[in-house]
Structures are given as C-alpha cells and as structure tokens.
Amino acid sequence: MTRYAALAADIEASILAGVLRPGDKLPSVRHTCASRGVSASTVFQAYYLLEARGLVQARRGSAPCAARA
C-alpha cells in the first residue's frame, strides 16, 4: 500500500468511526506532514483520494472538511 493510500485509509477510518464528523476540518497539510513524516505531496494525494470517494469536501481557500460518515 502506498503512503498516501495508507494515510487516506487512516483518515477514512476516523471519519467512519465518528472521530471526524461532517463539517470537521481535516488536519492541516503541514501538521500531517510533521506528525506522519510524509511529504506535502503525499498528504495532498490522500486528501484528493478521499475527495474522490466523497468522504472529504474541499473548499477553495480553506482546509478540507469531512463530508459524511
């Protein structure tokens, strides 16, 4: 499993478990890079994957938010 897929799976699990509820902002790219030891590109790919799955809603100029559980 790629790093971005593993990160996306972890965030998806948090959404489905209710840790991140609809409307909650996801951790910033900078925070996720520091806490997970991954590059910004990896975080962006994970967020894009979650957006494609309908789990995250991206808004221009603000942090992505959990869309549904």
Buried (B, 14 or more C-beta within 10 A) or exposed (E): EEBBEBBBBEBBEBBEEEEBEEEEEBBEBEEBBEEBEBEEEBBBBBBBBBBEEEBBBBEEEEBBBBBEE
